[in-house]
Amino acid sequence: MKLAKRFALASKCVAGFAHIGRRPIAAFGNSDGDLQMLQWTTAGSGARFALLVHHTDAEREWAYGHASSIGRLDKALDEAQASGWTVVDMKNDWKTIIPFEKR
């Protein structure tokens, strides 16, 4: 992984810490770019919450996951399942994705 990309991923943790002054108790993500933030949040002591939004609805938004050409969500999805994080499936769990979509 290139250094600039690695720095960008790690900087979410640094930026979050700089903003709130401590390790967060909850983190939310939707791609592998959020993996380090989710891992760092859940590695803290006490109650922690991690939620991963899995984009699975290509008709109403985008669909990506393992082997996707538009977004990457494979490492974070595997980690979510292994670590017991909450995974929201957009196609199956959300009735509305974009509020102004045609009904």
Residue, then its C-alpha position, 0 to 999 in steps of 0.5 A: m500500500k502506498l504511503a500516502k494512502r496508508f496515511a489517509l486511512a490512519s488519519k481518520c483515527v488521528a482526526g477523530f482523536a484530535h476532535i473529541g480528545r479520546r478514543p470514540i465509543a462508536a464508529f460507522g463505516n462503509s468501505d475498507g477505508d474505514l477499517q482502521m477507524l472501526q478497529w481502533t474504536t472497538a479496541g478500547s476498553g468498555a462498551r464499544f459499537a461498530l456499524l458497517v453499511h454494506h452497499t448491496d442495492a445496485e438498483r437504488e444506489w450502488a452495490y459493492g463488496h468482495a470483488s467489486s470494481i467501484g468500491r472496496l468492502d472485503k477486509a472490513l466486511d470479513e472483520a465485521q463478521a469475525s468481530g461481531w460488528t453490526v452490518v446493515d444490508m442496504k437492500n434488505d434492511w432499508k426501505t428507502i435509500i434516497p428520500f426523493e427516489k420514485r416510489 
